[in-house]
Amino acid sequence: MATATMNKTHGRVTQVVGVVVDVAFSEGHLPAIYNALEIKLDERTLVLEVAQHLSETSVRAVSLGSTDGLAR
């Protein structure tokens, strides 16, 4: 399972569609729009930019690199 981090706050990838990635966070830990998220994938780090708040606990982000191998 892939995880996203923000200032040591962990999120969970819930959906991947191309370069668009939805990430869920615990309540009160939602990153601001335009914030960067980092996802550790094996030996590389994937950077995402938060584009939209979907709810009080979920964001939609755009990957700045290839999402090959990223799964929820």
PDB file with SEQRES, HELIX, SHEET and CRYST1 records, atoms N, CA, C and O in Angstrom:
SEQRES   1 A   72  MET ALA THR ALA THR MET ASN LYS THR HIS GLY ARG VAL          
SEQRES   2 A   72  THR GLN VAL VAL GLY VAL VAL VAL ASP VAL ALA PHE SER          
SEQRES   3 A   72  GLU GLY HIS LEU PRO ALA ILE TYR ASN ALA LEU GLU ILE          
SEQRES   4 A   72  LYS LEU ASP GLU ARG THR LEU VAL LEU GLU VAL ALA GLN          
SEQRES   5 A   72  HIS LEU SER GLU THR SER VAL ARG ALA VAL SER LEU GLY          
SEQRES   6 A   72  SER THR ASP GLY LEU ALA ARG                                  
SHEET    1 AA1 6 THR A   3  MET A   6  0                                        
SHEET    2 AA1 6 THR A   9  VAL A  17 -1                                        
SHEET    3 AA1 6 VAL A  20  PHE A  25 -1                                        
SHEET    4 AA1 6 SER A  58  SER A  63 -1                                        
SHEET    5 AA1 6 ARG A  44  HIS A  53 -1                                        
SHEET    6 AA1 6 ALA A  36  LEU A  41 -1                                        
CRYST1    1.000    1.000    1.000  90.00  90.00  90.00 P 1           1          
ATOM      1  N   MET A   1       0.850  -1.173   0.000  1.00  0.00           N  
ATOM      2  CA  MET A   1       0.000   0.000   0.000  1.00  0.00           C  
ATOM      3  C   MET A   1       0.895   1.236   0.000  1.00  0.00           C  
ATOM      4  O   MET A   1       1.874   1.294   0.745  1.00  0.00           O  
ATOM      5  N   ALA A   2       0.570   2.206  -0.817  1.00  0.00           N  
ATOM      6  CA  ALA A   2       1.326   3.447  -0.878  1.00  0.00           C  
ATOM      7  C   ALA A   2       0.804   4.404   0.186  1.00  0.00           C  
ATOM      8  O   ALA A   2      -0.387   4.424   0.496  1.00  0.00           O  
ATOM      9  N   THR A   3       1.712   5.191   0.734  1.00  0.00           N  
ATOM     10  CA  THR A   3       1.309   6.197   1.706  1.00  0.00           C  
ATOM     11  C   THR A   3       1.839   7.552   1.271  1.00  0.00           C  
ATOM     12  O   THR A   3       2.871   7.634   0.605  1.00  0.00           O  
ATOM     13  N   ALA A   4       1.152   8.592   1.637  1.00  0.00           N  
ATOM     14  CA  ALA A   4       1.598   9.951   1.354  1.00  0.00           C  
ATOM     15  C   ALA A   4       1.914  10.619   2.682  1.00  0.00           C  
ATOM     16  O   ALA A   4       1.241  10.367   3.682  1.00  0.00           O  
ATOM     17  N   THR A   5       2.935  11.471   2.699  1.00  0.00           N  
ATOM     18  CA  THR A   5       3.302  12.127   3.945  1.00  0.00           C  
ATOM     19  C   THR A   5       3.307  13.638   3.791  1.00  0.00           C  
ATOM     20  O   THR A   5       3.604  14.167   2.720  1.00  0.00           O  
ATOM     21  N   MET A   6       2.975  14.322   4.874  1.00  0.00           N  
ATOM     22  CA  MET A   6       3.012  15.778   4.915  1.00  0.00           C  
ATOM     23  C   MET A   6       3.397  16.160   6.334  1.00  0.00           C  
ATOM     24  O   MET A   6       2.625  15.941   7.268  1.00  0.00           O  
ATOM     25  N   ASN A   7       4.577  16.726   6.501  1.00  0.00           N  
ATOM     26  CA  ASN A   7       5.027  17.107   7.839  1.00  0.00           C  
ATOM     27  C   ASN A   7       4.823  15.969   8.834  1.00  0.00           C  
ATOM     28  O   ASN A   7       4.303  16.180   9.930  1.00  0.00           O  
ATOM     29  N   LYS A   8       5.227  14.783   8.453  1.00  0.00           N  
ATOM     30  CA  LYS A   8       5.101  13.579   9.274  1.00  0.00           C  
ATOM     31  C   LYS A   8       3.657  13.132   9.469  1.00  0.00           C  
ATOM     32  O   LYS A   8       3.391  12.258  10.294  1.00  0.00           O  
ATOM     33  N   THR A   9       2.729  13.710   8.732  1.00  0.00           N  
ATOM     34  CA  THR A   9       1.347  13.256   8.745  1.00  0.00           C  
ATOM     35  C   THR A   9       1.187  12.256   7.619  1.00  0.00           C  
ATOM     36  O   THR A   9       1.556  12.539   6.479  1.00  0.00           O  
ATOM     37  N   HIS A  10       0.649  11.107   7.919  1.00  0.00           N  
ATOM     38  CA  HIS A  10       0.514  10.057   6.917  1.00  0.00           C  
ATOM     39  C   HIS A  10      -0.898  10.032   6.359  1.00  0.00           C  
ATOM     40  O   HIS A  10      -1.883  10.186   7.081  1.00  0.00           O  
ATOM     41  N   GLY A  11      -0.962   9.834   5.055  1.00  0.00           N  
ATOM     42  CA  GLY A  11      -2.235   9.676   4.373  1.00  0.00           C  
ATOM     43  C   GLY A  11      -2.256   8.333   3.672  1.00  0.00           C  
ATOM     44  O   GLY A  11      -1.262   7.607   3.665  1.00  0.00           O  
ATOM     45  N   ARG A  12      -3.395   8.008   3.083  1.00  0.00           N  
ATOM     46  CA  ARG A  12      -3.547   6.727   2.389  1.00  0.00           C  
ATOM     47  C   ARG A  12      -4.067   6.998   0.985  1.00  0.00           C  
ATOM     48  O   ARG A  12      -5.069   7.690   0.804  1.00  0.00           O  
ATOM     49  N   VAL A  13      -3.375   6.445  -0.003  1.00  0.00           N  
ATOM     50  CA  VAL A  13      -3.811   6.595  -1.387  1.00  0.00           C  
ATOM     51  C   VAL A  13      -5.089   5.789  -1.567  1.00  0.00           C  
ATOM     52  O   VAL A  13      -5.126   4.594  -1.272  1.00  0.00           O  
ATOM     53  N   THR A  14      -6.147   6.456  -2.059  1.00  0.00           N  
ATOM     54  CA  THR A  14      -7.433   5.781  -2.222  1.00  0.00           C  
ATOM     55  C   THR A  14      -7.795   5.543  -3.676  1.00  0.00           C  
ATOM     56  O   THR A  14      -8.615   4.675  -3.974  1.00  0.00           O  
ATOM     57  N   GLN A  15      -7.191   6.305  -4.590  1.00  0.00           N  
ATOM     58  CA  GLN A  15      -7.502   6.132  -6.010  1.00  0.00           C  
ATOM     59  C   GLN A  15      -6.375   6.711  -6.853  1.00  0.00           C  
ATOM     60  O   GLN A  15      -5.808   7.755  -6.531  1.00  0.00           O  
ATOM     61  N   VAL A  16      -6.061   6.006  -7.947  1.00  0.00           N  
ATOM     62  CA  VAL A  16      -5.070   6.484  -8.905  1.00  0.00           C  
ATOM     63  C   VAL A  16      -5.677   6.364 -10.296  1.00  0.00           C  
ATOM     64  O   VAL A  16      -6.042   5.269 -10.726  1.00  0.00           O  
ATOM     65  N   VAL A  17      -5.785   7.494 -11.004  1.00  0.00           N  
ATOM     66  CA  VAL A  17      -6.277   7.503 -12.380  1.00  0.00           C  
ATOM     67  C   VAL A  17      -5.288   8.347 -13.179  1.00  0.00           C  
ATOM     68  O   VAL A  17      -5.357   9.576 -13.160  1.00  0.00           O  
ATOM     69  N   GLY A  18      -4.381   7.694 -13.872  1.00  0.00           N  
ATOM     70  CA  GLY A  18      -3.340   8.421 -14.595  1.00  0.00           C  
ATOM     71  C   GLY A  18      -2.461   9.175 -13.616  1.00  0.00           C  
ATOM     72  O   GLY A  18      -1.894   8.580 -12.700  1.00  0.00           O  
ATOM     73  N   VAL A  19      -2.344  10.490 -13.808  1.00  0.00           N  
ATOM     74  CA  VAL A  19      -1.513  11.300 -12.911  1.00  0.00           C  
ATOM     75  C   VAL A  19      -2.318  11.917 -11.766  1.00  0.00           C  
ATOM     76  O   VAL A  19      -1.772  12.665 -10.956  1.00  0.00           O  
ATOM     77  N   VAL A  20      -3.614  11.607 -11.699  1.00  0.00           N  
ATOM     78  CA  VAL A  20      -4.479  12.131 -10.637  1.00  0.00           C  
ATOM     79  C   VAL A  20      -4.559  11.107  -9.510  1.00  0.00           C  
ATOM     80  O   VAL A  20      -4.884   9.942  -9.737  1.00  0.00           O  
ATOM     81  N   VAL A  21      -4.257  11.557  -8.289  1.00  0.00           N  
ATOM     82  CA  VAL A  21      -4.195  10.656  -7.134  1.00  0.00           C  
ATOM     83  C   VAL A  21      -5.041  11.241  -6.007  1.00  0.00           C  
ATOM     84  O   VAL A  21      -4.867  12.401  -5.635  1.00  0.00           O  
ATOM     85  N   ASP A  22      -5.956  10.439  -5.465  1.00  0.00           N  
ATOM     86  CA  ASP A  22      -6.745  10.836  -4.300  1.00  0.00           C  
ATOM     87  C   ASP A  22      -6.084  10.268  -3.054  1.00  0.00           C  
ATOM     88  O   ASP A  22      -5.674   9.108  -3.028  1.00  0.00           O  
ATOM     89  N   VAL A  23      -5.986  11.097  -2.023  1.00  0.00           N  
ATOM     90  CA  VAL A  23      -5.323  10.696  -0.780  1.00  0.00           C  
ATOM     91  C   VAL A  23      -6.220  11.062   0.394  1.00  0.00           C  
ATOM     92  O   VAL A  23      -6.738  12.177   0.465  1.00  0.00           O  
ATOM     93  N   ALA A  24      -6.403  10.117   1.318  1.00  0.00           N  
ATOM     94  CA  ALA A  24      -7.211  10.342   2.523  1.00  0.00           C  
ATOM     95  C   ALA A  24      -6.288  10.583   3.714  1.00  0.00           C  
ATOM     96  O   ALA A  24      -5.263   9.919   3.864  1.00  0.00           O  
ATOM     97  N   PHE A  25      -6.663  11.536   4.553  1.00  0.00           N  
ATOM     98  CA  PHE A  25      -5.917  11.870   5.763  1.00  0.00           C  
ATOM     99  C   PHE A  25      -6.855  11.779   6.952  1.00  0.00           C  
ATOM    100  O   PHE A  25      -8.075  11.800   6.788  1.00  0.00           O  
ATOM    101  N   SER A  26      -6.294  11.678   8.148  1.00  0.00           N  
ATOM    102  CA  SER A  26      -7.137  11.694   9.338  1.00  0.00           C  
ATOM    103  C   SER A  26      -7.689  13.109   9.515  1.00  0.00           C  
ATOM    104  O   SER A  26      -7.099  14.082   9.045  1.00  0.00           O  
ATOM    105  N   GLU A  27      -8.811  13.206  10.189  1.00  0.00           N  
ATOM    106  CA  GLU A  27      -9.492  14.487  10.352  1.00  0.00           C  
ATOM    107  C   GLU A  27      -8.582  15.508  11.034  1.00  0.00           C  
ATOM    108  O   GLU A  27      -7.909  15.192  12.015  1.00  0.00           O  
ATOM    109  N   GLY A  28      -8.567  16.715  10.514  1.00  0.00           N  
ATOM    110  CA  GLY A  28      -7.742  17.774  11.081  1.00  0.00           C  
ATOM    111  C   GLY A  28      -6.338  17.843  10.512  1.00  0.00           C  
ATOM    112  O   GLY A  28      -5.561  18.713  10.907  1.00  0.00           O  
ATOM    113  N   HIS A  29      -5.988  16.947   9.590  1.00  0.00           N  
ATOM    114  CA  HIS A  29      -4.636  16.912   9.033  1.00  0.00           C  
ATOM    115  C   HIS A  29      -4.633  17.078   7.523  1.00  0.00           C  
ATOM    116  O   HIS A  29      -3.725  16.589   6.850  1.00  0.00           O  
ATOM    117  N   LEU A  30      -5.629  17.757   6.984  1.00  0.00           N  
ATOM    118  CA  LEU A  30      -5.750  17.944   5.542  1.00  0.00           C  
ATOM    119  C   LEU A  30      -4.732  18.986   5.066  1.00  0.00           C  
ATOM    120  O   LEU A  30      -4.684  20.088   5.612  1.00  0.00           O  
ATOM    121  N   PRO A  31      -3.919  18.653   4.058  1.00  0.00           N  
ATOM    122  CA  PRO A  31      -2.948  19.630   3.549  1.00  0.00           C  
ATOM    123  C   PRO A  31      -3.647  20.720   2.737  1.00  0.00           C  
ATOM    124  O   PRO A  31      -4.717  20.495   2.171  1.00  0.00           O  
ATOM    125  N   ALA A  32      -3.043  21.880   2.688  1.00  0.00           N  
ATOM    126  CA  ALA A  32      -3.596  23.003   1.930  1.00  0.00           C  
ATOM    127  C   ALA A  32      -3.421  22.767   0.429  1.00  0.00           C  
ATOM    128  O   ALA A  32      -2.542  22.018   0.002  1.00  0.00           O  
ATOM    129  N   ILE A  33      -4.265  23.416  -0.352  1.00  0.00           N  
ATOM    130  CA  ILE A  33      -4.129  23.357  -1.807  1.00  0.00           C  
ATOM    131  C   ILE A  33      -2.771  23.952  -2.177  1.00  0.00           C  
ATOM    132  O   ILE A  33      -2.322  24.923  -1.568  1.00  0.00           O  
ATOM    133  N   TYR A  34      -2.133  23.369  -3.164  1.00  0.00           N  
ATOM    134  CA  TYR A  34      -0.792  23.694  -3.668  1.00  0.00           C  
ATOM    135  C   TYR A  34       0.325  23.127  -2.806  1.00  0.00           C  
ATOM    136  O   TYR A  34       1.492  23.269  -3.171  1.00  0.00           O  
ATOM    137  N   ASN A  35       0.020  22.489  -1.677  1.00  0.00           N  
ATOM    138  CA  ASN A  35       1.063  21.834  -0.892  1.00  0.00           C  
ATOM    139  C   ASN A  35       1.576  20.614  -1.634  1.00  0.00           C  
ATOM    140  O   ASN A  35       0.862  20.013  -2.437  1.00  0.00           O  
ATOM    141  N   ALA A  36       2.811  20.259  -1.359  1.00  0.00           N  
ATOM    142  CA  ALA A  36       3.409  19.070  -1.966  1.00  0.00           C  
ATOM    143  C   ALA A  36       3.244  17.880  -1.031  1.00  0.00           C  
ATOM    144  O   ALA A  36       3.350  18.010   0.188  1.00  0.00           O  
ATOM    145  N   LEU A  37       2.983  16.727  -1.620  1.00  0.00           N  
ATOM    146  CA  LEU A  37       2.947  15.459  -0.895  1.00  0.00           C  
ATOM    147  C   LEU A  37       4.055  14.590  -1.470  1.00  0.00           C  
ATOM    148  O   LEU A  37       4.339  14.654  -2.666  1.00  0.00           O  
ATOM    149  N   GLU A  38       4.680  13.783  -0.630  1.00  0.00           N  
ATOM    150  CA  GLU A  38       5.709  12.854  -1.095  1.00  0.00           C  
ATOM    151  C   GLU A  38       5.244  11.434  -0.852  1.00  0.00           C  
ATOM    152  O   GLU A  38       4.744  11.104   0.223  1.00  0.00           O  
ATOM    153  N   ILE A  39       5.414  10.598  -1.863  1.00  0.00           N  
ATOM    154  CA  ILE A  39       5.075   9.184  -1.749  1.00  0.00           C  
ATOM    155  C   ILE A  39       6.339   8.380  -2.005  1.00  0.00           C  
ATOM    156  O   ILE A  39       6.970   8.525  -3.052  1.00  0.00           O  
ATOM    157  N   LYS A  40       6.707   7.538  -1.055  1.00  0.00           N  
ATOM    158  CA  LYS A  40       7.879   6.679  -1.201  1.00  0.00           C  
ATOM    159  C   LYS A  40       7.475   5.421  -1.956  1.00  0.00           C  
ATOM    160  O   LYS A  40       6.610   4.670  -1.504  1.00  0.00           O  
ATOM    161  N   LEU A  41       8.101   5.192  -3.104  1.00  0.00           N  
ATOM    162  CA  LEU A  41       7.850   4.016  -3.936  1.00  0.00           C  
ATOM    163  C   LEU A  41       9.165   3.296  -4.148  1.00  0.00           C  
ATOM    164  O   LEU A  41       9.996   3.742  -4.940  1.00  0.00           O  
ATOM    165  N   ASP A  42       9.365   2.193  -3.455  1.00  0.00           N  
ATOM    166  CA  ASP A  42      10.613   1.435  -3.552  1.00  0.00           C  
ATOM    167  C   ASP A  42      11.802   2.374  -3.361  1.00  0.00           C  
ATOM    168  O   ASP A  42      12.002   2.907  -2.269  1.00  0.00           O  
ATOM    169  N   GLU A  43      12.593   2.580  -4.417  1.00  0.00           N  
ATOM    170  CA  GLU A  43      13.787   3.416  -4.277  1.00  0.00           C  
ATOM    171  C   GLU A  43      13.604   4.832  -4.820  1.00  0.00           C  
ATOM    172  O   GLU A  43      14.583   5.563  -4.971  1.00  0.00           O  
ATOM    173  N   ARG A  44      12.371   5.226  -5.114  1.00  0.00           N  
ATOM    174  CA  ARG A  44      12.142   6.583  -5.622  1.00  0.00           C  
ATOM    175  C   ARG A  44      11.059   7.294  -4.805  1.00  0.00           C  
ATOM    176  O   ARG A  44      10.278   6.663  -4.094  1.00  0.00           O  
ATOM    177  N   THR A  45      11.036   8.600  -4.925  1.00  0.00           N  
ATOM    178  CA  THR A  45      10.038   9.423  -4.249  1.00  0.00           C  
ATOM    179  C   THR A  45       9.212  10.142  -5.305  1.00  0.00           C  
ATOM    180  O   THR A  45       9.754  10.828  -6.172  1.00  0.00           O  
ATOM    181  N   LEU A  46       7.905   9.982  -5.226  1.00  0.00           N  
ATOM    182  CA  LEU A  46       6.977  10.628  -6.145  1.00  0.00           C  
ATOM    183  C   LEU A  46       6.405  11.867  -5.461  1.00  0.00           C  
ATOM    184  O   LEU A  46       5.934  11.793  -4.326  1.00  0.00           O  
ATOM    185  N   VAL A  47       6.447  12.994  -6.147  1.00  0.00           N  
ATOM    186  CA  VAL A  47       5.933  14.248  -5.590  1.00  0.00           C  
ATOM    187  C   VAL A  47       4.593  14.565  -6.244  1.00  0.00           C  
ATOM    188  O   VAL A  47       4.443  14.485  -7.463  1.00  0.00           O  
ATOM    189  N   LEU A  48       3.615  14.928  -5.400  1.00  0.00           N  
ATOM    190  CA  LEU A  48       2.277  15.305  -5.858  1.00  0.00           C  
ATOM    191  C   LEU A  48       1.986  16.727  -5.400  1.00  0.00           C  
ATOM    192  O   LEU A  48       2.532  17.182  -4.394  1.00  0.00           O  
ATOM    193  N   GLU A  49       1.130  17.429  -6.133  1.00  0.00           N  
ATOM    194  CA  GLU A  49       0.668  18.750  -5.715  1.00  0.00           C  
ATOM    195  C   GLU A  49      -0.830  18.681  -5.454  1.00  0.00           C  
ATOM    196  O   GLU A  49      -1.598  18.260  -6.319  1.00  0.00           O  
ATOM    197  N   VAL A  50      -1.244  19.096  -4.259  1.00  0.00           N  
ATOM    198  CA  VAL A  50      -2.662  19.086  -3.904  1.00  0.00           C  
ATOM    199  C   VAL A  50      -3.392  20.103  -4.779  1.00  0.00           C  
ATOM    200  O   VAL A  50      -3.020  21.276  -4.830  1.00  0.00           O  
ATOM    201  N   ALA A  51      -4.439  19.636  -5.471  1.00  0.00           N  
ATOM    202  CA  ALA A  51      -5.188  20.492  -6.387  1.00  0.00           C  
ATOM    203  C   ALA A  51      -6.600  20.797  -5.893  1.00  0.00           C  
ATOM    204  O   ALA A  51      -7.173  21.830  -6.241  1.00  0.00           O  
ATOM    205  N   GLN A  52      -7.166  19.887  -5.073  1.00  0.00           N  
ATOM    206  CA  GLN A  52      -8.572  20.047  -4.685  1.00  0.00           C  
ATOM    207  C   GLN A  52      -8.840  19.331  -3.371  1.00  0.00           C  
ATOM    208  O   GLN A  52      -8.293  18.258  -3.116  1.00  0.00           O  
ATOM    209  N   HIS A  53      -9.688  19.932  -2.537  1.00  0.00           N  
ATOM    210  CA  HIS A  53     -10.192  19.252  -1.348  1.00  0.00           C  
ATOM    211  C   HIS A  53     -11.484  18.552  -1.743  1.00  0.00           C  
ATOM    212  O   HIS A  53     -12.430  19.196  -2.197  1.00  0.00           O  
ATOM    213  N   LEU A  54     -11.524  17.236  -1.571  1.00  0.00           N  
ATOM    214  CA  LEU A  54     -12.719  16.471  -1.915  1.00  0.00           C  
ATOM    215  C   LEU A  54     -13.699  16.409  -0.753  1.00  0.00           C  
ATOM    216  O   LEU A  54     -14.912  16.358  -0.953  1.00  0.00           O  
ATOM    217  N   SER A  55     -13.166  16.413   0.453  1.00  0.00           N  
ATOM    218  CA  SER A  55     -13.978  16.364   1.672  1.00  0.00           C  
ATOM    219  C   SER A  55     -13.117  16.898   2.808  1.00  0.00           C  
ATOM    220  O   SER A  55     -12.043  17.449   2.570  1.00  0.00           O  
ATOM    221  N   GLU A  56     -13.581  16.736   4.027  1.00  0.00           N  
ATOM    222  CA  GLU A  56     -12.798  17.177   5.184  1.00  0.00           C  
ATOM    223  C   GLU A  56     -11.611  16.267   5.459  1.00  0.00           C  
ATOM    224  O   GLU A  56     -10.743  16.599   6.266  1.00  0.00           O  
ATOM    225  N   THR A  57     -11.570  15.115   4.787  1.00  0.00           N  
ATOM    226  CA  THR A  57     -10.481  14.169   5.026  1.00  0.00           C  
ATOM    227  C   THR A  57      -9.779  13.703   3.758  1.00  0.00           C  
ATOM    228  O   THR A  57      -8.863  12.884   3.845  1.00  0.00           O  
ATOM    229  N   SER A  58     -10.172  14.192   2.583  1.00  0.00           N  
ATOM    230  CA  SER A  58      -9.581  13.705   1.329  1.00  0.00           C  
ATOM    231  C   SER A  58      -9.182  14.845   0.407  1.00  0.00           C  
ATOM    232  O   SER A  58      -9.837  15.886   0.351  1.00  0.00           O  
ATOM    233  N   VAL A  59      -8.079  14.619  -0.323  1.00  0.00           N  
ATOM    234  CA  VAL A  59      -7.626  15.583  -1.322  1.00  0.00           C  
ATOM    235  C   VAL A  59      -7.429  14.884  -2.655  1.00  0.00           C  
ATOM    236  O   VAL A  59      -7.255  13.667  -2.720  1.00  0.00           O  
ATOM    237  N   ARG A  60      -7.459  15.672  -3.706  1.00  0.00           N  
ATOM    238  CA  ARG A  60      -7.110  15.190  -5.041  1.00  0.00           C  
ATOM    239  C   ARG A  60      -5.828  15.920  -5.415  1.00  0.00           C  
ATOM    240  O   ARG A  60      -5.750  17.145  -5.333  1.00  0.00           O  
ATOM    241  N   ALA A  61      -4.828  15.154  -5.825  1.00  0.00           N  
ATOM    242  CA  ALA A  61      -3.525  15.722  -6.148  1.00  0.00           C  
ATOM    243  C   ALA A  61      -3.100  15.298  -7.546  1.00  0.00           C  
ATOM    244  O   ALA A  61      -3.577  14.299  -8.085  1.00  0.00           O  
ATOM    245  N   VAL A  62      -2.195  16.079  -8.120  1.00  0.00           N  
ATOM    246  CA  VAL A  62      -1.663  15.793  -9.444  1.00  0.00           C  
ATOM    247  C   VAL A  62      -0.204  15.403  -9.282  1.00  0.00           C  
ATOM    248  O   VAL A  62       0.571  16.107  -8.634  1.00  0.00           O  
ATOM    249  N   SER A  63       0.160  14.280  -9.873  1.00  0.00           N  
ATOM    250  CA  SER A  63       1.527  13.795  -9.787  1.00  0.00           C  
ATOM    251  C   SER A  63       2.436  14.611 -10.691  1.00  0.00           C  
ATOM    252  O   SER A  63       2.061  14.957 -11.811  1.00  0.00           O  
ATOM    253  N   LEU A  64       3.627  14.917 -10.205  1.00  0.00           N  
ATOM    254  CA  LEU A  64       4.618  15.634 -11.000  1.00  0.00           C  
ATOM    255  C   LEU A  64       5.584  14.667 -11.670  1.00  0.00           C  
ATOM    256  O   LEU A  64       6.557  15.090 -12.295  1.00  0.00           O  
ATOM    257  N   GLY A  65       5.320  13.377 -11.542  1.00  0.00           N  
ATOM    258  CA  GLY A  65       6.139  12.340 -12.166  1.00  0.00           C  
ATOM    259  C   GLY A  65       5.264  11.167 -12.553  1.00  0.00           C  
ATOM    260  O   GLY A  65       4.042  11.217 -12.415  1.00  0.00           O  
ATOM    261  N   SER A  66       5.889  10.125 -13.035  1.00  0.00           N  
ATOM    262  CA  SER A  66       5.167   8.933 -13.468  1.00  0.00           C  
ATOM    263  C   SER A  66       4.553   8.200 -12.277  1.00  0.00           C  
ATOM    264  O   SER A  66       5.207   8.009 -11.251  1.00  0.00           O  
ATOM    265  N   THR A  67       3.296   7.792 -12.420  1.00  0.00           N  
ATOM    266  CA  THR A  67       2.621   7.038 -11.362  1.00  0.00           C  
ATOM    267  C   THR A  67       2.708   5.533 -11.604  1.00  0.00           C  
ATOM    268  O   THR A  67       2.006   4.768 -10.942  1.00  0.00           O  
ATOM    269  N   ASP A  68       3.546   5.095 -12.530  1.00  0.00           N  
ATOM    270  CA  ASP A  68       3.710   3.661 -12.782  1.00  0.00           C  
ATOM    271  C   ASP A  68       4.080   2.945 -11.487  1.00  0.00           C  
ATOM    272  O   ASP A  68       5.020   3.342 -10.799  1.00  0.00           O  
ATOM    273  N   GLY A  69       3.347   1.902 -11.162  1.00  0.00           N  
ATOM    274  CA  GLY A  69       3.605   1.128  -9.957  1.00  0.00           C  
ATOM    275  C   GLY A  69       2.865   1.626  -8.731  1.00  0.00           C  
ATOM    276  O   GLY A  69       2.901   0.972  -7.689  1.00  0.00           O  
ATOM    277  N   LEU A  70       2.197   2.764  -8.825  1.00  0.00           N  
ATOM    278  CA  LEU A  70       1.450   3.304  -7.686  1.00  0.00           C  
ATOM    279  C   LEU A  70       0.069   2.668  -7.644  1.00  0.00           C  
ATOM    280  O   LEU A  70      -0.649   2.658  -8.643  1.00  0.00           O  
ATOM    281  N   ALA A  71      -0.295   2.141  -6.491  1.00  0.00           N  
ATOM    282  CA  ALA A  71      -1.605   1.505  -6.305  1.00  0.00           C  
ATOM    283  C   ALA A  71      -2.162   1.949  -4.966  1.00  0.00           C  
ATOM    284  O   ALA A  71      -1.429   2.421  -4.097  1.00  0.00           O  
ATOM    285  N   ARG A  72      -3.469   1.791  -4.811  1.00  0.00           N  
ATOM    286  CA  ARG A  72      -4.083   2.209  -3.550  1.00  0.00           C  
ATOM    287  C   ARG A  72      -3.870   1.233  -2.447  1.00  0.00           C  
ATOM    288  O   ARG A  72      -4.333   1.456  -1.329  1.00  0.00           O  
TER     289      ARG A  72                                                      
END                                                                             
